[in-house]
Amino acid sequence: MDYDFKTKLAAEREKVEDLFEYEGCKVGRGTYGHVYKAKRKDGKDEKEYALKQIEGTGISMSACREIALLRELKHPNVIALQKVFLSHSDRKVWLLFDYAEHDLWHIIKFHRASKANKKPMQLPRGMVKSLLYQILDGIHYLHANWVLHRDLKPANILVMGEGPERGRVKIADMGFARLFNSPLKPLADLDPVVVTFWYRAPELLLGARHYTKAIDIWAIGCIFAELLTSEPIFHCRQEDIKTSNPFHHDQLDRIFSVMGFPADKDWEDIRKMPEYPTLQKDFRRTTYANSSLIKYMEKHKVKPDSKVFLLLQKLLTMDPTKRITSEQALQDPYFLEDPLPTSDVFAGCQIPYPKREFLNEDEPEEKTEKILSSIRLDGERCYTAIFRSLQRCSIGLWLGHSRTLRLVPKTLLHCLGCVLRVIVLLEGEPSPQSEVLSAPEKVFIMDLSVLYAVHLCLDPD
């Protein structure tokens, strides 16, 4: 290509930095890259935009997939791609979207923090219903057009702020989305396992190769439960990782601890799952004999005969072939009783949800909150397990019997040490995250820190 022509073409090409003001306005980050709140420099409109900078240089397969799909998909509940910018100087790819002031991750975090501060505010039931209906409507559109999202989680469910689309749900982040055909192709041959662990369907964890639209429905069920309780229903301490091995012991254990181990009659094809031999080896059915979704939701004041619970049960059906579809879910009786779902999920809601805060370049917001959530949520189970050991150790230490510390397993003490170091890092300077821990949790952490310090003195190895 002629050099002068190439130079002229580059000069005429629209550049993000020339068109938009976004410096210092980062509102999100993740493995995909960074998201900035932006406004046009020329003042042609007063709209707010979201600029998504794809991580790395050039156009990755994930970015290509997202761009290709978003250019074809048009639905009120699916995020719309406005424009694509490619910078030839640094080979960065930018995607332009309408700006969404909220997402479910921040909304749920707001309610979880209110619970931790002993001023609990439940998500309004009408708002929960409207959120769920719009999520299902968007996913039904994707599924009807042969698209699996494959990474549904609260952070990927956006909600529009003030403006003509106020309170409108937008399903975002199509980087993991895939077209599928009927009959389904074995998508597992193409990618590492998908969907964030907490929202991953049991068939994925058991190595299903021909997974279906049902994996998105399971994730929606997880989000629904989280909206009702302000807690992730299947939280697990393992970090998000890509791996070629789908089996994940801790995540399955958490699912069974809530749902119970599936009976043969409830999931006949479980024996055909590639990881079924590992499941038999690692798990005993009797361990989960007293677990059920009914008991879990009753603890959160959701009645088992209510329409809300019955729909949740259909969404979180273990057998993917029996799991409800998005089309069936939209026709569920739950959506026919008052209050009816609305296009503005904030309609009638008096809760002042905070706007997105700008992030520092080195502030991994979602990961920090995820660590705190794991500590808090696991604490409920962990506390019961170690309370007696701590009691015996405390009594023994007060009586001068230092050897009683050996009653607590060394591995547990080292784990506590890791937790304490995380807390120290997070609590070291004032930040929004430092206020997430409630006063009783801080007292408990301090008790553990004393125990851990004594352990280090007695057994530094």
Protein Blocks (a to p, Z undefined) as FASTA:
>chain_A
ZZklmmmmmmmpccfklmpccehpafbdcfklpcdddddfklmaccdcdddddehedjdf
klmmmmmmmmmpccfkbccdfbdcddfklopacddddddfbdfklmmmmmmmmmmnopac
cddfklmmmmmmmmmmmmmmmmmnopafklacfklmccddedjkgoiacdehjllgccdd
dddddfklmpccehifklccfklmnopabbcfklmmmmmmmmmmmmmnopafkbcfbdcd
ddfblbdfklmmmmmmmnopadfklmmmlmmpmklmmmmmmpcfklmmmgcfklmmmmno
pafkbmklmmmmmmmgfblmlpccfklmmmgmklmpccdddfblkgoiabdcdddddddf
klcfklmmmmmmmmmmmmmmmmmmmmmmmmmmmmmmmnopaklmmmpcfklmmmmmmmmm
mmmmmmmpgcfklmmpcfklmmmmmmmmmmmmmmmmmmmZZ
